[in-house]
Amino acid sequence: MQSFDQQLEHLVKEALQEDIGDGDHSTLAVIPAGKKGKAVLKIKQDGILAGVAVAEKIFRQVEKDVVFHPFKKDGEPMKVGEKAFEVEATVHTILQCERLVLNCMQRMSGIATLTQRYVAQLKGYHTRLLDTRKTTPNFRLLEKEAVRIGGGTNHRFGLFDMIMLKDNHIDYAGGLEPAINQAWEYIQRKKPGLKIEVETRSVEDVKQVCAIGEGKVFCIMLDNFSPEQIRAALQVIDGRFETEASGGINLNTLKTYAETGVDYISVGGLIHQAQSLDLSLKASFE
């Protein structure tokens, strides 16, 4: 798998091509090519800041020698009226990167802010917060980075870095036992060390996984279980597997699930329900 920076470089290249096409004609028409300028990222909404490091990488990908002064760090609280950074570069670079930087930072800050609200609810509990694959196509890299900045834990990045046997896999494979056994045989042949997580839909499913999955399965997902059902499942599991609760858990119900002692809670809404925060990049002549 490519490094974060390699993936980001690809994302930025494609995003700029999408935006600029055969030329930023607005800028080309009115700004001389070598003209230098400064711009400041202004914060217009309270929250958790995310994407400062990404913004610097975007500018530097276009113009290697930009001068970048961060005033705040990723993960810090931000308040209306504060400045996140100042950048000095050719005006062409500033204007070509402006919308991409803002799109990334506004989205990332919204996700980090929502994630931090969830993480705050889990303070004092054993349970940790996971993200999911419910992400925007081709923007997963930065959405998951925003979850991390907000204090959450990144789950699998894609289909390639873990085997997760969900309901459809299990049904198509003919049941829990053949699905688990075939997955185990597959990783012995193809991907030694790849972990297997199995979704369960009832306490009876949990009992079956416990009976056949030891030494093969590392985590049992308790999907759409009530807190009472999770407690019953955890008694059956008795610490032999890691556990993940999933399915419709939100800020209002999070603590109730954490009180069960489940190891992880996954929340797709960290990403797909987050609202972008208001930021702006303005020319500076100070």
C-alpha positions as CSV (number, residue, x, y, z in Angstrom):
1,M,0.0,0.0,0.0
2,Q,1.2,3.5,-0.8
3,S,2.2,5.9,2.0
4,F,-0.1,8.6,3.2
5,D,1.9,11.2,1.3
6,Q,1.9,9.2,-1.9
7,Q,-1.9,8.8,-1.8
8,L,-2.3,12.5,-1.0
9,E,-0.1,13.5,-3.9
10,H,-2.4,11.5,-6.2
11,L,-5.5,12.9,-4.7
12,V,-4.2,16.5,-5.1
13,K,-3.1,15.9,-8.7
14,E,-6.5,14.6,-9.7
15,A,-8.4,17.3,-7.8
16,L,-6.4,20.1,-9.3
17,Q,-6.9,18.6,-12.8
18,E,-10.6,18.4,-12.2
19,D,-10.7,22.1,-11.1
20,I,-8.1,23.7,-13.4
21,G,-8.6,21.7,-16.7
22,D,-6.9,23.6,-19.5
23,G,-6.2,26.6,-17.3
24,D,-7.3,28.9,-14.5
25,H,-8.4,31.5,-17.0
26,S,-9.7,33.9,-14.3
27,T,-6.3,34.1,-12.8
28,L,-4.4,34.0,-16.1
29,A,-6.4,36.9,-17.4
30,V,-5.7,39.4,-14.6
31,I,-2.6,38.3,-12.7
32,P,1.0,38.4,-14.0
33,A,2.6,34.9,-13.9
34,G,5.4,35.7,-11.4
35,K,3.5,38.0,-9.1
36,K,4.0,37.1,-5.4
37,G,1.3,37.4,-2.7
38,K,0.2,36.4,0.8
39,A,-3.0,34.8,2.0
40,V,-4.4,34.0,5.4
41,L,-6.8,31.2,6.4
42,K,-9.5,32.8,8.5
43,I,-11.7,30.8,10.9
44,K,-15.4,31.7,10.8
45,Q,-16.9,28.9,12.9
46,D,-15.9,27.3,16.2
47,G,-14.8,23.6,16.2
48,I,-11.8,21.4,15.9
49,L,-9.2,22.4,13.3
50,A,-8.1,19.8,10.8
51,G,-6.2,19.9,7.5
52,V,-3.5,22.5,8.2
53,A,-0.7,19.9,7.4
54,V,-2.7,18.8,4.3
55,A,-3.0,22.5,3.2
56,E,0.8,22.9,3.4
57,K,1.3,19.8,1.3
58,I,-1.2,21.0,-1.3
59,F,0.6,24.3,-1.7
60,R,4.0,22.7,-1.8
61,Q,3.0,20.2,-4.5
62,V,2.2,23.1,-6.8
63,E,5.1,25.4,-5.7
64,K,7.9,23.7,-3.8
65,D,9.3,26.9,-2.2
66,V,6.2,28.4,-0.7
67,V,6.5,30.1,2.7
68,F,4.0,28.5,5.1
69,H,3.4,29.8,8.6
70,P,0.9,27.8,10.7
71,F,-0.6,29.7,13.6
72,K,-2.6,26.6,14.9
73,K,-2.1,22.9,14.8
74,D,-4.4,20.1,13.6
75,G,-6.6,18.9,16.4
76,E,-6.6,22.2,18.3
77,P,-9.9,24.0,19.2
78,M,-10.6,26.9,16.8
79,K,-12.6,30.0,17.5
80,V,-14.3,32.5,15.1
81,G,-11.9,35.3,14.2
82,E,-8.7,33.2,14.6
83,K,-6.2,32.6,11.8
84,A,-5.0,29.1,11.0
85,F,-2.1,29.9,8.8
86,E,-0.5,32.3,6.4
87,V,1.0,31.3,3.0
88,E,3.3,33.3,0.8
89,A,3.7,32.1,-2.8
90,T,3.0,33.2,-6.4
91,V,-0.6,34.5,-6.6
92,H,-1.3,31.9,-9.3
93,T,-0.5,29.1,-6.9
94,I,-2.6,30.7,-4.1
95,L,-5.6,31.1,-6.3
96,Q,-5.3,27.7,-8.0
97,C,-5.0,25.9,-4.6
98,E,-7.6,28.1,-2.8
99,R,-10.7,26.0,-3.4
100,L,-9.0,22.6,-2.9
101,V,-7.5,23.7,0.4
102,L,-10.8,25.1,1.6
103,N,-12.8,22.0,0.5
104,C,-10.4,19.7,2.3
105,M,-10.1,21.8,5.5
106,Q,-13.8,22.6,5.8
107,R,-14.8,18.9,5.4
108,M,-12.0,17.6,7.6
109,S,-12.7,20.2,10.4
110,G,-16.4,19.2,10.3
111,I,-15.5,15.5,10.7
112,A,-12.9,16.2,13.4
113,T,-15.3,18.3,15.3
114,L,-18.1,15.7,15.3
115,T,-15.6,12.9,16.1
116,Q,-14.3,14.9,19.1
117,R,-17.9,15.2,20.4
118,Y,-18.2,11.4,20.3
119,V,-14.8,10.8,21.9
120,A,-15.7,13.2,24.7
121,Q,-18.7,11.0,25.5
122,L,-16.5,8.0,25.9
123,K,-14.2,9.5,28.4
124,G,-13.7,7.1,31.4
125,Y,-15.0,4.1,29.4
126,H,-13.0,1.2,28.1
127,T,-14.7,1.5,24.7
128,R,-12.9,3.1,21.7
129,L,-14.5,4.8,18.7
130,L,-14.1,3.4,15.2
131,D,-14.8,4.9,11.7
132,T,-16.2,2.9,8.8
133,R,-15.9,2.6,5.0
134,K,-19.0,4.8,4.6
135,T,-16.9,7.6,3.0
136,T,-16.9,9.8,0.0
137,P,-15.4,8.0,-3.0
138,N,-11.8,9.1,-3.6
139,F,-11.8,11.2,-0.5
140,R,-11.5,8.5,2.1
141,L,-7.8,9.3,2.9
142,L,-8.6,12.7,4.3
143,E,-12.0,11.8,5.9
144,K,-10.3,9.0,7.9
145,E,-7.4,11.4,8.7
146,A,-9.9,13.8,10.1
147,V,-11.4,11.1,12.3
148,R,-7.9,10.4,13.7
149,I,-7.3,14.1,14.3
150,G,-10.6,14.3,16.2
151,G,-9.5,11.5,18.5
152,G,-11.2,8.5,16.9
153,T,-9.6,5.2,15.8
154,N,-9.3,4.3,12.1
155,H,-10.7,0.9,11.3
156,R,-9.8,-0.9,8.1
157,F,-9.0,1.4,5.2
158,G,-10.5,-0.7,2.5
159,L,-11.4,-4.2,1.4
160,F,-7.7,-5.2,1.2
161,D,-6.4,-4.8,4.7
162,M,-8.8,-7.0,6.7
163,I,-11.3,-9.8,6.1
164,M,-14.7,-8.7,7.4
165,L,-17.4,-11.3,6.9
166,K,-20.6,-9.4,6.9
167,D,-24.2,-10.6,6.4
168,N,-24.0,-10.9,2.6
169,H,-20.7,-12.8,2.7
170,I,-22.1,-15.2,5.2
171,D,-25.3,-15.7,3.4
172,Y,-23.6,-16.2,0.0
173,A,-21.1,-18.6,1.5
174,G,-23.8,-20.8,3.0
175,G,-23.5,-19.8,6.7
176,L,-21.1,-18.8,9.4
177,E,-19.1,-22.0,9.6
178,P,-18.2,-22.3,5.9
179,A,-17.6,-18.6,5.6
180,I,-15.1,-18.6,8.6
181,N,-13.4,-21.8,7.5
182,Q,-13.0,-20.7,3.8
183,A,-11.7,-17.3,4.9
184,W,-9.2,-18.9,7.2
185,E,-8.0,-21.3,4.5
186,Y,-7.7,-18.3,2.1
187,I,-5.4,-16.3,4.3
188,Q,-3.2,-19.3,4.9
189,R,-2.7,-19.6,1.1
190,K,-2.8,-16.0,0.0
191,K,-2.4,-13.4,2.9
192,P,-0.9,-14.9,6.0
193,G,-1.5,-12.6,9.0
194,L,-4.6,-11.0,7.6
195,K,-7.2,-10.6,10.4
196,I,-10.8,-11.9,10.3
197,E,-13.7,-10.1,11.8
198,V,-17.2,-11.7,11.7
199,E,-20.6,-9.9,11.8
200,T,-23.2,-11.6,14.0
201,R,-26.9,-10.9,14.0
202,S,-28.0,-12.7,17.2
203,V,-26.6,-14.1,20.4
204,E,-27.0,-17.6,18.8
205,D,-24.6,-16.4,16.0
206,V,-22.2,-15.3,18.7
207,K,-22.3,-18.7,20.3
208,Q,-21.6,-20.3,17.0
209,V,-18.6,-18.1,16.2
210,C,-17.2,-18.8,19.7
211,A,-17.5,-22.5,19.0
212,I,-15.8,-22.6,15.6
213,G,-13.8,-19.3,15.4
214,E,-11.1,-19.5,18.2
215,G,-7.7,-19.1,16.7
216,K,-9.2,-17.9,13.4
217,V,-11.4,-14.9,14.2
218,F,-10.0,-11.9,16.1
219,C,-13.1,-9.8,16.4
220,I,-16.8,-10.3,16.6
221,M,-19.1,-7.6,15.4
222,L,-22.4,-7.3,17.2
223,D,-24.6,-5.7,14.6
224,N,-27.8,-3.9,15.6
225,F,-27.7,-5.5,19.0
226,S,-29.5,-3.7,21.9
227,P,-27.3,-2.9,24.9
228,E,-29.0,-5.9,26.7
229,Q,-28.1,-8.2,23.9
230,I,-24.5,-7.0,23.9
231,R,-24.2,-7.7,27.6
232,A,-25.5,-11.2,27.0
233,A,-23.1,-11.7,24.0
234,L,-20.1,-10.4,26.1
235,Q,-20.9,-13.0,28.7
236,V,-20.7,-15.7,26.0
237,I,-17.5,-14.3,24.5
238,D,-15.8,-14.0,27.9
239,G,-12.9,-12.0,26.6
240,R,-11.8,-14.6,24.0
241,F,-12.4,-12.2,21.0
242,E,-12.3,-8.4,20.6
243,T,-15.8,-7.0,20.2
244,E,-17.4,-4.2,18.1
245,A,-20.9,-2.8,18.4
246,S,-22.3,-1.3,15.2
247,G,-25.6,-0.2,13.7
248,G,-27.4,3.1,14.2
249,I,-25.4,4.2,17.4
250,N,-25.4,7.9,17.8
251,L,-24.5,10.6,20.3
252,N,-27.7,10.1,22.3
253,T,-27.1,6.3,22.7
254,L,-23.3,6.1,22.7
255,K,-22.9,6.0,26.5
256,T,-25.5,3.3,26.9
257,Y,-23.5,1.1,24.6
258,A,-20.2,2.0,26.2
259,E,-21.5,1.0,29.6
260,T,-21.8,-2.6,28.3
261,G,-18.0,-2.8,28.2
262,V,-17.8,-3.5,24.4
263,D,-14.3,-2.9,23.1
264,Y,-15.2,-0.8,20.1
265,I,-18.2,1.2,18.7
266,S,-18.2,1.9,15.0
267,V,-20.1,5.0,13.8
268,G,-20.5,5.6,10.1
269,G,-22.1,9.0,10.9
270,L,-18.7,10.4,12.0
271,I,-18.1,11.0,8.3
272,H,-21.4,10.9,6.4
273,Q,-23.3,13.0,8.9
274,A,-20.6,15.6,9.6
275,Q,-21.2,19.2,8.4
276,S,-18.4,21.2,6.9
277,L,-17.2,24.2,8.9
278,D,-16.8,27.7,7.6
279,L,-13.3,28.8,6.7
280,S,-12.0,31.3,4.1
281,L,-8.7,32.1,2.5
282,K,-8.2,35.8,2.0
283,A,-5.5,37.9,0.3
284,S,-3.3,39.6,2.9
285,F,-1.3,42.8,2.4
286,E,0.1,43.2,5.9
